[in-house]
Amino acid sequence: MHGTLYIGTRKGTFIVDRGRDGYRLRLAGHAGTSVNYVARDPHTGHLWAALGFGHWGAKLSRSEDGGETWADASQIKYPADARYLAPPDPSPEDDPAAPSRFSLRPATLLKLWVIGFGPGGRIYVGTIPGGLFVSEDGGESFELNRPLWDHESRGGDLSGVLRTEEIGDRKTHWFGTPASEGGEFAPGIHSIDVDSEGRLRVAISTAGVLESHDGGKTWEGCNRGMTNDYLPDPNAEWGHDAHFIQSCPAHPEHVWQQNHCGVFYSADGCATWTKVSAPEKGVHFGFPIAADDRDGRTAWVVPAVSDQQRMAVGGGLFVGRTDDGGQSWRQLRKGLPQESAYDVVYRHALSAQEDRVAFGSTTGNLFVSEDRGETFVAVANYLPPIYSVRFG
């Protein structure tokens, strides 16, 4: 399984194996189905896929034989008393932080967005509208993590609040993302980072990063040093649009974040963040980031122009790499298209393992490097839009 790639696309799950004669790509399941995320549990070897069926909802799928066969897994369901405060959809004329504008909504599953794995067979699933579901039995059952769901940053425990009129002065700092299956605007957990020290982190669009040191029993925000260009107070504690976070496995105090407003790096376990964007090098806006698994100062990004222009910077596709904690960035272009490139790489579609780096784009291109990004080869060019790329 070492070096195997698991690919989630709009129309199925693909697996890429590295053989003596090169890479071999195969459709491994879920043909015609949107696969938001697919990954291998390093503790059991089982494959997990988060599926989206649009109007028909979301479903977890599991394979115990390397992707040869798949079966429905235990499904994610919100408790009947799980409610959340929702701001109005964004409008230039509205103040989304005004408590009178919030409404009370019952939680229904809008998307399965990411899957994470912890020690002891623990499995985590992040959803829209901002739920972290946890399995303590290898995926046989899942429960909503209530301490995070009821966190004060999103209005506290709302299980006893039945109507919007009962909200009072409660307010939420968790705003929305239109990434749900039906486009409904709601907060979403897209990053789950479990490090070797036992720390559990999640990142939310749109709220920021929260961390637990006790297995999810208590949570605290860790957004100090982040800036948000479109907030009235760019240094506000909450409201940050993290796109993806990842720590270095060998040195977990080093954590990387690609954010809507730039690239951020922490060398103290998320206690503080430093903005390390390099706009002059094209490294600023983007969705994915991959931390090196041995050197905490090294990371890769695949930038885009902006939220308004989701395309390769300057029409040429490149990967940015830093080896010094973001003090400098290199543009790695060898083997990548340098003209008329409209590739965008989503937050889960970049992965690194030892010297290998792989990413897939919305135009169905899949690239792999075996020398830390110095050169890339195209493994596929005609896949459906790629949502996730993960090494096994």
HELIX and SHEET records of a PDB file:
HELIX    1   1 GLY A   54  TRP A   56  5                                   3    
HELIX    2   2 PRO A   99  ARG A  101  5                                   3    
HELIX    3   3 PRO A  119  GLY A  121  5                                   3    
HELIX    4   4 ARG A  146  TRP A  149  1                                   4    
HELIX    5   5 GLU A  152  ARG A  154  5                                   3    
HELIX    6   6 THR A  164  GLU A  166  5                                   3    
HELIX    7   7 PRO A  279  LYS A  281  5                                   3    
HELIX    8   8 VAL A  313  GLY A  315  5                                   3    
SHEET    1   A 4 GLY A  22  GLY A  29  0                                        
SHEET    2   A 4 GLY A  12  GLY A  19 -1                                        
SHEET    3   A 4 LEU A   5  THR A   9 -1                                        
SHEET    4   A 4 ILE A 386  PHE A 391 -1                                        
SHEET    1   B 4 SER A  34  ARG A  40  0                                        
SHEET    2   B 4 LEU A  47  GLY A  52 -1                                        
SHEET    3   B 4 ALA A  58  SER A  63 -1                                        
SHEET    4   B 4 ALA A  71  ASP A  72 -1                                        
SHEET    1   C 2 ARG A  83  ALA A  86  0                                        
SHEET    2   C 2 SER A 103  PRO A 106 -1                                        
SHEET    1   D 4 LYS A 111  PHE A 117  0                                        
SHEET    2   D 4 ILE A 123  ILE A 128 -1                                        
SHEET    3   D 4 LEU A 132  SER A 135 -1                                        
SHEET    4   D 4 GLU A 143  LEU A 144 -1                                        
SHEET    1   E 4 GLY A 188  VAL A 194  0                                        
SHEET    2   E 4 LEU A 200  SER A 205 -1                                        
SHEET    3   E 4 GLY A 208  SER A 212 -1                                        
SHEET    4   E 4 GLU A 220  GLY A 221 -1                                        
SHEET    1   F 4 ALA A 242  SER A 247  0                                        
SHEET    2   F 4 VAL A 255  ASN A 259 -1                                        
SHEET    3   F 4 GLY A 262  SER A 266 -1                                        
SHEET    4   F 4 THR A 274  LYS A 275 -1                                        
SHEET    1   G 4 GLY A 286  ALA A 291  0                                        
SHEET    2   G 4 ALA A 299  PRO A 303 -1                                        
SHEET    3   G 4 VAL A 319  THR A 322 -1                                        
SHEET    4   G 4 ARG A 330  LEU A 332 -1                                        
SHEET    1   H 4 LEU A 350  GLN A 353  0                                        
SHEET    2   H 4 ARG A 356  GLY A 360 -1                                        
SHEET    3   H 4 LEU A 366  SER A 369 -1                                        
SHEET    4   H 4 VAL A 377  ALA A 380 -1                                        
END                                                                             
